[in-house]
Amino acid sequence: MYTDFQIANRKIGLSYPPVVIAEIGINHEGSLEVAKQMVDAAHLAGAEMVKHQTHVVEDEMSSEAKKVVPGNTDVSIYEVMERCALSEEEEIELKKYVEAKGMIFISTPFSRAAAERLERMNVLAYKIGSGECNNYPLIEHIASYGKPMIVSTGMNDIKSISKTVEIMESYNVPYALLHCTNIYPTPPELVRLGGMQQLQKAFPNSVIGLSDHTVNNNACLAATALGASILERHFTDSKDRPGPDIECSMTPKELKNLIEGSKQIARMRGGVKEAAKEEQVTIDFAFSTVVSIKPIKKGEIFTKENLWVKRPGTGAIKAEHYNEVLGKVATKDILKDIHIDWGMVK
């Protein structure tokens, strides 16, 4: 299946720098103008991909949602989404605005109607929120479009995620799985990057990443070192804005640092424990080789009193072979402070 895939001209996978998703989400509080200001800030910071949230409230929630208050706000989830949702016309305009700046627009549909709206808008890929990871009817509906899907897996275990993966693979869609903890903000001890590594092991055909809700870039940078190919954080142009997700949102400076830092860290991944060929210039002065510390006559035995190891590492017999020379006999007269070679040893 897919160990990497592509959205527009952006290739995503371990062979490429991590893609950083700047999630505007609902941080605009229902204002298209504020959303555009956030897009401007993300663009200036170097973002390649901006994510929105598509809420068609009446299709997303029953009236019971008016009684449910999330942990990061003091009003019902129904009220939050009703206040923050953009209309279809506004979202179309936002998508055009993002794409006019050369960035990729994706969004999370929270209902069938939202998914159908995004399909009418011809989005290039779908982001699935953690709450929808086990919404198998919605997963199948979106997978039927045949477009790449990036799925957050917070609050789900390997068993429930497996069913989502089965659906996506049955529709032959490229997909990614993002480890996530849905606490806003997430304390460091609940990030649990071991969960991301478990996803890597359980789903080797998947691109793996992190959707993070902590208050800084540390988790995303650590995840990059462990193999994350996608990094998602909420984004705001200012921490002074209202909204339930602002506290765990990155600023333009943090976004810029995350993009640059993750690129560097990705280049540090892999490799094996051996000397790099570029280290030879250091090996030449840093390693030690076997050296005479007294004049040695032909036929004299090499001992600890006349032989030791010294820099540089340009001699013929490396320090690791010192004990192999001890007890052997010199084949010629050797002055003090001479690097020994094997031709001098019998």
C-alpha positions in Angstrom: 0.0 0.0 0.0 1.1 3.6 0.6 4.2 4.4 2.7 4.1 7.9 1.3 1.6 9.9 -0.7 1.1 13.3 -2.2 -1.4 16.2 -1.7 -1.1 18.7 -4.6 2.6 18.9 -5.3 3.6 18.1 -1.7 5.0 14.7 -1.1 4.5 13.3 2.4 6.4 10.5 4.0 9.7 9.6 5.7 11.7 10.5 2.6 10.6 14.1 2.8 10.6 17.0 5.4 7.6 16.7 7.7 4.6 18.7 6.6 3.4 21.1 9.3 -0.3 21.7 9.3 -1.4 25.1 10.7 -4.8 24.5 12.1 -6.9 27.6 12.1 -9.8 25.5 13.0 -12.4 27.6 14.8 -9.9 30.2 16.2 -11.5 32.8 13.9 -14.7 32.6 16.1 -16.9 32.7 13.0 -15.3 35.7 11.4 -14.1 35.2 7.8 -12.0 38.4 8.1 -10.2 37.0 11.1 -9.7 33.7 9.4 -8.0 35.6 6.5 -5.8 37.4 8.9 -4.7 34.1 10.3 -4.0 32.8 6.8 -1.8 35.8 6.2 0.2 35.1 9.3 0.6 31.4 8.5 1.7 32.3 5.0 4.3 34.7 6.3 5.6 32.1 8.7 6.2 29.6 5.8 3.2 27.3 6.2 2.5 24.9 3.3 -0.9 23.7 4.5 -3.7 25.4 6.4 -6.5 23.4 8.0 -10.0 24.6 8.7 -13.0 22.9 10.5 -16.2 22.5 8.6 -19.2 22.5 10.9 -22.8 22.1 9.6 -24.2 22.2 13.1 -27.7 20.8 12.5 -26.3 17.7 10.7 -23.4 17.3 13.1 -25.2 17.4 16.5 -28.5 16.6 18.1 -30.1 19.0 20.5 -28.6 17.0 23.3 -25.3 18.6 22.5 -26.7 21.8 24.0 -26.3 20.1 27.4 -22.7 19.1 26.9 -19.9 21.5 27.9 -16.3 20.7 26.8 -13.4 21.0 29.2 -11.9 24.0 27.5 -14.9 26.3 27.5 -17.9 27.2 29.7 -20.7 26.9 27.2 -22.1 23.9 25.3 -20.4 22.4 22.4 -23.5 23.2 20.3 -23.1 26.9 21.1 -19.4 26.9 20.4 -19.8 25.4 17.0 -22.9 27.4 16.1 -20.9 30.6 17.0 -17.8 29.6 15.1 -19.1 27.9 11.9 -18.5 29.6 8.6 -21.2 29.3 5.9 -20.5 27.4 2.7 -20.0 30.7 0.8 -17.5 32.0 3.4 -15.6 28.7 3.4 -15.3 28.7 -0.4 -13.9 32.2 -0.2 -11.5 31.1 2.6 -10.3 28.1 0.5 -9.7 30.4 -2.5 -7.8 32.8 -0.3 -5.5 30.1 1.0 -4.8 28.7 -2.4 -4.2 32.1 -3.9 -1.2 32.3 -1.6 0.2 29.0 -2.8 -0.8 27.0 0.2 -2.9 23.8 0.5 -6.4 24.1 2.0 -7.7 21.1 3.9 -10.5 20.8 6.4 -12.1 18.5 8.9 -15.7 17.5 8.2 -17.7 16.7 11.3 -20.7 15.4 9.6 -21.9 13.9 6.3 -23.2 17.3 5.2 -19.8 18.9 5.9 -18.0 16.2 3.9 -20.4 16.8 1.0 -19.8 20.5 1.2 -16.0 20.0 1.1 -16.4 17.6 -1.9 -18.3 20.3 -3.7 -15.5 22.6 -3.0 -13.1 20.0 -4.5 -10.7 19.8 -1.5 -7.6 17.8 -2.3 -7.6 15.8 1.0 -9.6 15.3 4.1 -8.5 15.6 7.7 -10.4 13.4 10.1 -10.7 14.5 13.7 -10.1 12.1 16.6 -13.8 12.1 17.5 -14.6 10.8 14.0 -11.9 8.2 14.0 -14.3 5.5 15.1 -17.3 7.0 13.2 -17.1 4.3 10.6 -20.2 5.4 8.6 -18.6 8.8 8.1 -15.2 7.3 7.5 -16.6 5.1 4.7 -18.6 8.0 3.2 -15.4 10.1 3.0 -13.2 7.2 1.8 -15.6 6.7 -1.1 -14.3 10.0 -2.5 -11.0 8.4 -3.1 -8.9 11.2 -1.8 -6.0 11.2 0.8 -7.2 11.0 4.4 -5.2 12.2 7.4 -6.8 10.7 10.5 -6.2 11.8 14.1 -6.5 8.8 16.5 -6.9 10.4 19.9 -9.2 8.6 22.4 -8.9 5.4 20.2 -7.0 2.2 20.7 -5.4 0.0 18.1 -8.5 -2.2 17.7 -10.8 0.7 16.9 -8.2 2.3 14.6 -7.8 -1.0 12.8 -11.4 -0.8 11.6 -10.8 2.7 10.2 -7.7 1.5 8.4 -9.6 -1.5 6.9 -12.2 0.9 5.5 -9.6 3.2 4.0 -7.6 0.4 2.5 -10.7 -1.2 1.1 -11.2 2.0 -0.9 -7.5 2.2 -1.8 -7.1 5.7 -0.5 -3.7 7.0 0.7 -3.9 7.7 4.4 -1.9 8.9 7.4 -2.5 8.2 11.1 -1.8 10.9 13.7 -1.2 10.1 17.3 -3.1 12.6 19.5 -4.2 13.3 23.0 -7.5 15.2 23.2 -6.9 17.4 26.3 -6.7 21.1 25.7 -3.9 21.9 26.6 -2.2 18.5 26.9 0.3 18.2 29.8 3.7 16.7 28.7 3.2 13.4 30.6 0.0 12.7 28.6 1.6 13.2 25.2 2.8 9.5 25.2 4.9 9.4 22.1 5.1 5.6 22.7 1.6 5.6 21.2 2.9 7.1 18.0 5.5 4.4 17.9 2.8 1.8 18.5 1.0 3.1 15.4 4.2 2.8 13.4 4.5 -0.9 14.3 0.8 -1.8 14.0 0.2 0.0 10.7 3.4 -0.2 8.6 1.6 0.9 5.4 0.6 4.2 7.0 2.3 7.5 7.1 2.6 8.4 10.8 2.5 11.8 12.5 1.4 13.8 15.6 -1.6 16.1 16.2 -0.5 18.0 19.2 -2.4 20.0 21.8 0.5 21.0 24.1 1.6 24.6 24.6 4.9 24.5 22.7 6.8 22.8 19.9 8.6 20.2 22.1 6.2 17.3 21.4 6.2 17.9 17.7 10.0 18.1 17.5 10.4 15.0 19.6 7.9 13.2 17.4 9.9 14.2 14.3 13.0 12.5 15.7 10.9 9.4 16.2 9.7 9.4 12.6 6.7 11.7 12.3 6.0 12.8 8.8 3.0 15.1 9.6 2.9 17.6 12.5 -0.3 19.4 13.3 -0.9 22.2 15.8 -3.6 24.8 16.2 -2.6 28.2 15.0 -3.4 31.8 15.8 -2.0 35.1 14.7 -2.3 36.4 18.3 -2.6 34.8 21.7 -4.9 37.7 22.7 -7.7 36.4 20.6 -10.7 34.7 22.3 -11.6 31.1 21.7 -11.3 27.7 23.4 -8.3 26.5 21.4 -6.1 29.7 21.6 -4.2 28.4 24.7 -2.8 25.4 22.8 -2.3 27.3 19.5 1.1 28.2 18.1 2.0 31.7 17.2 3.6 32.7 13.8 7.0 32.6 15.4 6.4 29.2 16.8 5.1 28.0 13.4 8.2 29.3 11.7 10.4 27.6 14.3 8.5 24.3 14.0 8.8 24.3 10.2 12.6 25.0 10.3 13.3 22.8 13.3 11.4 19.8 12.0 13.2 20.0 8.7 16.6 19.9 10.4 15.6 17.1 12.8 14.2 15.0 9.9 17.7 15.2 8.3 19.1 13.8 11.5 17.0 10.6 11.4 18.3 7.2 10.4 21.9 6.1 9.8 24.0 3.4 11.5 26.6 3.5 14.3 29.8 3.7 12.3 32.2 6.4 11.4 31.0 8.8 8.7 33.4 9.3 5.8 33.3 13.0 6.6 34.8 12.2 10.0 38.1 11.1 8.6 39.6 14.6 9.0 38.8 14.3 12.7 39.9 10.7 13.0 43.4 11.8 11.6 44.0 13.9 14.7 41.7 12.5 17.3 42.5 8.8 17.2 45.7 7.4 18.7 48.2 5.0 17.2 51.2 3.0 18.5 54.3 5.1 19.1 57.8 4.3 20.5 58.5 6.2 23.7 62.2 5.1 23.9 64.8 4.2 21.3 64.3 0.5 20.5 67.1 -1.8 19.1 66.6 -4.4 16.4 65.6 -7.7 18.1 64.4 -5.9 21.3 61.0 -6.9 22.7 58.2 -4.4 22.6 57.1 -3.6 26.1 54.9 -1.0 28.0 58.2 0.7 28.9 59.2 1.4 25.2 55.8 1.6 23.5 52.6 3.6 24.1 49.7 5.1 22.1 49.6 8.7 21.1 47.8 11.0 18.7 47.5 11.6 15.8 45.6 8.7 14.2 47.7 8.7 11.1 50.0 5.9 12.2 49.7 2.3 10.8 48.8 0.5 14.0 45.7 1.8 15.8 45.5 2.0 19.6 43.1 -0.9 19.6 46.0 -3.2 18.4 48.5 -2.1 21.1 48.3 -5.4 23.0 49.0 -7.3 19.8 52.3 -5.6 19.5 53.5 -6.1 23.1 55.8 -9.1 23.4 56.7 -9.0 19.7 60.2 -8.2 18.5 61.5 -5.1 16.6 62.8 -5.9 13.1 64.9 -2.8 12.9 66.3 0.0 15.1 63.6 2.5 15.9 64.1 6.0 17.2 62.0 7.5 20.0 58.7 9.1 19.0 58.2 7.0 15.8 54.8 5.7 14.8 55.1 1.9 14.5 54.0 0.0 11.4 53.6 -3.7 11.0 56.8 -4.0 9.0 58.7 -3.1 12.2 57.1 -6.0 14.2 57.9 -9.7 14.2 
